[in-house]
Amino acid sequence: MGFRSDVPLPRDPYRLTVVLVGATHPGNLGAVCRGMLNHGFNQLRLVAPRCSPDDDEARNRAKHAGTILDACTVHKSLDDAVEDATLVVGTSGKRELGRKTLFRHFLHPWELADRVEEGEAHVALVFGEEGKGLDQSDLERCDLLATLPTWEGYPIANLSHAVTLFLYELHRRRVLERQGKDEALPSVTPLTRRSDPTLRGVVREAVAEFAEALPGQPERRESVKQTLTRITARSGASDDELTRLVGAVVDATTALQYAGDDPRWLKDRRRRLDR
C-alpha cells in the first residue's frame, strides 16, 4: 500500500508543473500532492497560498507524496510562478453562456494531452482557489484554457479532484502509448486480453469433456458445450483467468465422472495444463 520507491517517474517530451493559486485548505493541498504522485508528477508551485505546506493536515493527506510538499516553491504572483513556462494552461469550471463565451475557448483534458505530447518544453497547469477559481486577470495570463466535462447541474469540482482528473488523462496517454516499453510504466495490468491460441484450445477441450459428463439427453449436453464455449470466447479473459477456469472445469468433470461410475475420472484426469 506504500510508495514504490524502486519505480522511477515517467519521462515525457514535456515538463509539467502544477500551479495552485491561493490554496486555502491544507487537506486539499495534501490531496493534490497525493493525486500528483499517483499519476507520476511531482512539480508543484504555490501562488500566495493561505495554508502552509508544513501543516499537519496537508502532510497527513499527502501520505507518501510528502516529498512534493518538501520541494514545492512559493511565489507572490502567477507571473512569477510561470515565468519559465513555454505554455500556461488555465483551468476553470465557469463555462459562461452567451457573449462571454468569446473570451473562453476551452480544451477538454484529452485534447490537452494531445497538445502537450507535441513537445511543449515546460507546461504550467494552473488551478484557482477553492470556491473561487482563477479570476479574469489570471485567466487572461494563460495561453490556453481547459475544463472538465462535468455535469452542468453541478459543474465545479473540488480542487484536488480537478487536479487528479486532469493528471489522470495525461498519465492515461502515457500508459496507452508506453506501458511495457518504459521502466516507469511496467505492465502490471495488461492493456490487452487476447488469450493464447493453445490455451483457448485447452478451454474448448475442457468444456467439451465437462458437457459430455453431464447427465441428461445429448441435446442438452451439446447445448451446454456450445453456450460455455461462446461465453468464454466473448469474455475477454486473461490467460491467468482462463487457466483457473480450466482447473475448475476439470475438477467439476472429475466429480461428475466419479459420481457416474465413469472410470475415466481417475485415469484421464488432467492435473496440469500441457501447453
Secondary structure, DSSP 8 states (H G I E B T S, - for coil): ----TTS-----SSEEEEEEES---HHHHHHHHHHHHHTT---EEEES-SS-TT-HHHHHHHGGGHHHHHH-EEESSHHHHTTT-SEEEEE-S----GGGGGG--EE-HHHHHHHHTTT-SEEEEEE-BTTTB--HHHHHH-SEEE-----TTS----HHHHHHHHHHHHHHHHHHHHTTTSTTS--SS-S-----HHHHHHHHHHHHHHHHHSSS-HHHHHHHHHHHHHHHHHS---HHHHHHHHHHHHHHHHHHHHHTT-THHHHT---S---
